[in-house]
Amino acid sequence: MKNLIREIHRRSLWQVLAIYLGGSWLVLQVVDTMAGALSLPDWSASFALFALIVGLPVVLATAFVQEGVTKRNAAAEQDDVERAETASSEALPEHESTPGRHLLSWKNAIIGGVGTFALLGVLSAGWLASRSLGVGPAATLQARGVIDDKALVVLADFASADPELGTAATEALRVDLSQSGAIRLADRSLISEALIRMARDPDEPLTAELAEELARREGAGAVIQGQISRAGDGYVFSAQVLSAEDGSTLTSQRETASDASGVIDAIEGLSRELRERIGESLGSIRTGEPLARVTTDNLEALELYSRGQRMSGREALPFYEDAVALDSGFAMAWSSISVLLSNRMSERARALEARTRAYELRDRLTRRERHLTSAMYFMQVEDDLMRAATEFEAMLALDSLDQTAINNAGLIYGELRDNERAEQSYRRFISLNPDEFAPGYWNLVQTQIHLGKFDDAWTTIDTVAARLPGAPTAYLSSIVASNEGDLKRASELLTEMLGAGGFARGYGDLGAIVGTLGRLGEARQSFNEAISRSRDGTPDEYWEHLLQRAWLELAVADRPDVALEVIETGEAAVPLGSMSALDRPYGSLIELLARAGQGERARALFAEIEREIPPEYRPAIKTEIARADGEIALMAGEYEDAIAAFRRSDTGYCEICPLRGLGAAYDRAGQADSAAAVYARYVETPFPDRYASYAYPLGPALGPTLERLGQLHEEQGDLQEAAKYYAMLVELWAEADEELQPRVRAAQARLEEILSEIG
C-alpha cells in the first residue's frame, strides 16, 4: 500500500485528477450554456457527463503509465535498455509495459477526448438542423410549419377525477406557459369575451371540445389539453397539442409524480417538454386567421359569416344569408346583410328589414355589438341621428380606439352638419389607418369641402398620392376643383380618368359638370353612356342616371317635353314596378313631374308612397317625402305649405338639396328677398356631391339659378348684385352650346347696361 501511494505521488496522479476535474467542470458549464442558448436537447449535457466519467479512468491510467504529466516524451527519448535499468522493482516487465505505453499515451487520450466532444458537436448540429428544417425526430412544431412563432394557443382545463387537482394543474401550467417566448397563451379576458360571443357562460369550465371551438373562432394555432390519471399513490400527467384547424394531435408528452408532493415538478417538466416540442426559440412559417369576433353560438354560422367578411360586394351576401339560415338569431349577420343591401343593390326594403331584425336581437349581443346595432338602427331606420350619435359615443367610452365607432361617429356628425367634429373623427380614424384610402381619406376630403377648407383638401390629396399611389386621387381632385369653381379643370380630370377606364358614375359626374358649363351635347352623351353602362347593373343606379339626363333637359335646357320622353323611354326598359317600393326614386321623380306640369301623375306617385311603403320605414326617406310634398304644394299654388314642406326637408348631409325648391316657393309667393337669399345659399354653399349621380339637377341647375338671381336683384333695384350674378352666368356659360347662347347674350347685354348705368 505504501508503495502504491508512493507511486501515486511519484506519477502525479493527484495533480492529474485535480486538473481533470477542474477541466470537466468547465466543459460542463460550457455545454450547459450552449444548450440553453441554442436549445440543445437534454441528452447533450448527459452525453458530456458520460464522456467525462468514462474519460476519467482513461486519463488516470495514462498518467500512471506515462509517469505523470512532466515526462511526456521521456520514454520515447530513451532506448529500452535504459528504461529497464532505471525502472523500479514494481515496474512492469518489458514485454508488458511497451504495448501499454503506446496505447495509453497522452496523444491518444487527447485525440479520444477531442473526438468524443467532436461527436457531441456533430450530433448536436444534426439535431439543430433537423429541428430548424422541420424534418426528423428533432423537428419542432414551429419548424414544421404547424404552429407559428408567437402563435395564439388556447389551454383547456385539465380533465381529472379530482376537480381541485385539475384546476391547480391547469393554473400551474398556465403560469409556466405564459412565460414562453414561443407562443402567446390566450389569457382569461380573451377567453371570457369569446365565450360571451358564443352565448356561453364566461365562467364555465373550458373543456377540450369548447377550447377547440374557441380556438377556431379566435384564429389560434393550437389547443393544449391535458389529463390527470391516478397510478397507485402517484399521478400521471399527460398533455396533447392539437391542431385548431382539424383537431389532429401535433405532439403529446407525459410526466409522472410519485405522490402529491411531486405534482409541481411534474407539471414543470411537462411544460418544459411542451415548450421544447413547440419550438421555444425558432421562427415561424404560417399564420392562422381568426374568425370574426361576433356573437353566435353556431360555429358553422360564424365560419360562413367570417368568409363573407373577407369577400367584397355581392359575393358576401350568400354567406351572410346562409349564416342567418343556420342561426336566425345571429344579429351581426343580419346587420351585415343590411349594410350590403343598402350599398346600392336595389334592396332597400330588405336592408331595413335586416337592420330591424338585428335591432330586435340586440339583447343577445355583447355591449359593443349592442351599441353598434342600435346606432345603425337609429341612423338608418328611425332617422334619429342624436340617438345614433349617443350609441357611437357609448362605443367609444368602451374603447376609445374603436375604428368602427370613430368612422361612423364622423358620418353622424356630418348628417348633423357638425362638420368640425366630423373632420376630427376622420383625422382620428386615419391616424389608426394611415395606409387605407377608404373610408378615412375619402370622408376627410369630403368634409373639408363642406367646411370650405380647400387648401386642406388639396393637402390631404397630396398625402394620399404620396402614401397610396393607386388611390383615385384624380377623382378626388375633380371634386375639389369643381367646388372651387374650376369646372373646366374638373372636367379635364374626369375625362382623363375615364380614358384610363370608364365606369357609369364617372360618366354621370362628367355629364353633370359639362352640363353645368352649358355644354349640353357633351352632357347628353356622357349621361347616355352612364345609362348604357348601368343598364346591366342595379335598377336604382340606372334610374339615377336616367333622372340626371331628364333633369338636364328640364332644369337647364328648359325642355320639359324631352325630359318626359327620357323618363318614358327609360321606364319601358326598367319599369319602376321591377324595384321594391323603398328603392324607387319617388322623391326626385315626383319633383321632376311636378316641375314638368304632370300634376296628376305626381300626386299618384305620392299616394303610392303611402300605399306601398310601411309607416315604420318612412322615416328613412322622410326628407325625400318632404321635398315631394313641397313640389306638389308648389304646383298647386299652396306656397305656404310648400315653404313648410321644404323647410322640413332641410336636414341631413345634403345642405343644398332643398334649396332650389325652397327658393322657388318663396319666389312664386312673391317673397323676393327670401328667394334671393335661399338661391344665394344654393350657389355659395360648398357641397362635395353637387355633381354626383344621386344629386340630379343640383349641379346643372347652377346656370339657371344665377340667371334668376340676376333678375331678382335687378327687379329689387340692387344693380350691383344683379351685375355680379349676370357676370357669373356669362363666365359659366362662356362655352355653352348654341341653344343656350341667346340666354348668355341676354345676360351679357343686361350686364353691360347695368355697368354703364352704375358707372
QUIWO-V26723 format. One record per pair of residues at least 6 apart in sequence whose C-alpha atoms are under 6 Angstrom apart, sorted by sequence separation. I is the first residue (numbers start at 1). J is the second residue. If there is no record, write none. Layout:
i=I j=J
i=I j=J
//
This chain:
i=130 j=136
i=141 j=147
i=142 j=148
i=160 j=166
i=196 j=202
i=229 j=235
i=242 j=248
i=257 j=263
i=324 j=330
i=341 j=347
i=342 j=348
i=378 j=384
i=379 j=385
i=553 j=559
i=554 j=560
i=131 j=138
i=178 j=185
i=195 j=202
i=229 j=236
i=242 j=249
i=535 j=542
i=130 j=138
i=131 j=139
i=158 j=166
i=228 j=236
i=241 j=249
i=242 j=250
i=308 j=316
i=362 j=370
i=414 j=422
i=482 j=490
i=515 j=523
i=534 j=542
i=594 j=602
i=634 j=642
i=650 j=658
i=667 j=675
i=690 j=698
i=691 j=699
i=714 j=722
i=130 j=139
i=131 j=140
i=134 j=143
i=228 j=237
i=241 j=250
i=257 j=266
i=342 j=351
i=379 j=388
i=413 j=422
i=448 j=457
i=481 j=490
i=514 j=523
i=554 j=563
i=593 j=602
i=633 j=642
i=666 j=675
i=690 j=699
i=713 j=722
i=134 j=144
i=192 j=202
i=241 j=251
i=256 j=266
i=341 j=351
i=378 j=388
i=430 j=440
i=553 j=563
i=127 j=138
i=132 j=143
i=227 j=238
i=240 j=251
i=255 j=266
i=308 j=319
i=531 j=542
i=158 j=170
i=226 j=238
i=240 j=252
i=410 j=422
i=445 j=457
i=478 j=490
i=511 j=523
i=590 j=602
i=630 j=642
i=646 j=658
i=663 j=675
i=710 j=722
i=157 j=170
i=226 j=239
i=239 j=252
i=320 j=333
i=338 j=351
i=375 j=388
i=392 j=405
i=550 j=563
i=225 j=239
i=239 j=253
i=292 j=306
i=305 j=319
i=359 j=373
i=426 j=440
i=531 j=545
i=730 j=744
i=225 j=240
i=238 j=253
i=255 j=270
i=291 j=306
i=304 j=319
i=305 j=320
i=359 j=374
i=410 j=425
i=478 j=493
i=511 j=526
i=630 j=645
i=663 j=678
i=710 j=725
i=224 j=240
i=238 j=254
i=338 j=354
i=375 j=391
i=511 j=527
i=550 j=566
i=630 j=646
i=646 j=662
i=663 j=679
i=710 j=726
i=224 j=241
i=237 j=254
i=338 j=355
i=392 j=409
i=223 j=241
i=237 j=255
i=305 j=323
i=426 j=444
i=223 j=242
i=237 j=256
i=304 j=323
i=406 j=425
i=507 j=526
i=508 j=527
i=626 j=645
i=627 j=646
i=643 j=662
i=706 j=725
i=222 j=242
i=236 j=256
i=334 j=354
i=335 j=355
i=371 j=391
i=222 j=243
i=235 j=256
i=423 j=444
i=726 j=747
i=222 j=244
i=235 j=257
i=301 j=323
i=508 j=530
i=527 j=549
i=627 j=649
i=643 j=665
i=221 j=244
i=234 j=257
i=335 j=358
i=507 j=530
i=626 j=649
i=659 j=682
i=706 j=729
i=234 j=258
i=334 j=358
i=234 j=259
i=301 j=326
i=726 j=751
i=233 j=259
i=504 j=530
i=623 j=649
i=639 j=665
i=656 j=682
i=703 j=729
i=331 j=358
i=368 j=395
i=216 j=244
i=723 j=751
i=215 j=244
i=504 j=533
i=331 j=361
i=504 j=534
i=639 j=669
i=581 j=612
i=150 j=182
i=151 j=183
i=152 j=184
i=153 j=185
i=154 j=186
i=212 j=244
i=149 j=182
i=150 j=183
i=151 j=184
i=152 j=185
i=153 j=186
i=150 j=184
i=296 j=330
i=560 j=596
i=587 j=624
i=591 j=628
i=590 j=628
i=591 j=631
i=587 j=628
i=62 j=104
i=62 j=105
i=157 j=206
i=156 j=206
i=157 j=207
i=156 j=207
i=156 j=208
i=11 j=64
i=156 j=211
i=11 j=67
i=12 j=68
i=11 j=68
i=153 j=220
i=160 j=227
i=221 j=288
i=152 j=220
i=153 j=221
i=155 j=223
i=158 j=226
i=159 j=227
i=160 j=228
i=152 j=221
i=153 j=222
i=154 j=223
i=155 j=224
i=156 j=225
i=158 j=227
i=219 j=288
i=151 j=221
i=153 j=223
i=219 j=289
i=295 j=365
i=219 j=290
i=218 j=290
i=217 j=290
i=218 j=291
i=147 j=221
i=217 j=291
i=197 j=294
i=198 j=295
i=182 j=280
i=197 j=295
i=198 j=296
i=199 j=297
i=197 j=296
i=198 j=297
i=149 j=283
i=149 j=284
i=142 j=278
i=148 j=284
i=140 j=277
i=141 j=278
i=142 j=279
i=148 j=285
i=140 j=278
i=148 j=286
i=140 j=279
i=148 j=287
i=145 j=285
i=145 j=286
i=142 j=284
i=556 j=701
i=551 j=697
i=555 j=701
i=548 j=696
i=544 j=694
i=512 j=691
i=509 j=691
i=509 j=692
i=516 j=699
i=516 j=700
i=508 j=693
i=515 j=700
i=512 j=700
i=345 j=538
i=346 j=540
i=517 j=732
i=518 j=733
i=517 j=733
i=519 j=736
i=518 j=736
i=519 j=737
i=349 j=582
i=348 j=582
i=348 j=583
i=383 j=619
i=416 j=652
i=450 j=686
i=346 j=583
i=382 j=619
i=383 j=620
i=415 j=652
i=450 j=687
i=415 j=653
i=381 j=620
i=414 j=653
i=446 j=688
//
